Amino acid sequence: HPAAVVRRGRPARRGDRHARHLQPRGALVAVRGNAGAQDFGGAFAQVSWAPAERLEVLVSARADYWKNTAGREFGPEGTTHHAEKTKTVVDPRISVRYALGRAAVRAAVYTAFKAPGLRDLYRTTQFAGLVILPNPDLDPETLTGMEAGVDFNAGRVSGQVNVFRNEIDDLITRIPL
């Protein structure tokens, strides 16, 4: 007797950043700043299906929308305006779990998406003699992954063993100079 459960949702968020950078101890050497706006939206759906008593299959997908607008950096040299960027992606996931008495084996394959933040795109950071520069040309990073594992439960003792592999394209990271 197969059973299915369906879940859905719609997350959304908007962010703005405006910043002014001064030298330590409040000494104004130059006024520099950055600004930009980001919109995020998404929708997801998930179906859990139990085609057999010990087998569960979970299929899900998430659609994400990212838009970056009004990106600019300003200082004594003038203002630099950056091009608008937009990306829409759909990330699927499929998971399978099979119960074996006090243990269960499971596996999953999936993709994921991460947009660069305004800090990554436009904000220069200085601390302890290090300088981290922004990169207004960043694209969103994408991940393709897979995992497998075993769950066990022996009364008062339980645990999990997992192995996974992720491949990330266009990795977003901050590197001090």
C-alpha positions, 0 to 999 in steps of 0.5 A: 500500500504505497503512501505519498506525502507532498510538501511545498513552500515559497521563501523570499528575501531582499537585501541592501547594503550601503557602506562608508569606510573610514580609516582607523581612529576616525581619521577621514582620509577619503570617503569610499563606499559601496552599495547594491541591492539583491532580491532572492526568491524561491519555491520548493516541492517535495514528495515522500513516497513509501512503495514498500514497508521498509523503503522510502523515496524522497524526491524534491526540487527547489527553484531559486531566483537571484537578481543583483541591481544598483551595484556601485563603488564610489570614492575620490576617483569617482563612481563605478557602476556594475552591470545587473545580474540575474540567475534562475536555477532548478535544483533537484534531489532524490533520496532513498532509504531502506530499513534493515531491522536495527539499521538502514542504508540510504543514498542521495544525489542532488544539486545546489546553488549559492549566489554571491553576497553584496560583501563578496561583490563590492566590499573591500575589507581591511583588518590586521594588515590584510586586504580582501578585495571584492569581485563584482564579476562573480557568478553564483556557485553551483554544487553537484553532490552525492552521499551514502550512509548507514544508520544504526540503532541498538537500544541506547547506542545509535549512530551514522556513518556517511560518505559524500562527494561534492563538486563545486563550480565557480566557488565563492571564497574570500582570499586575504592579500 
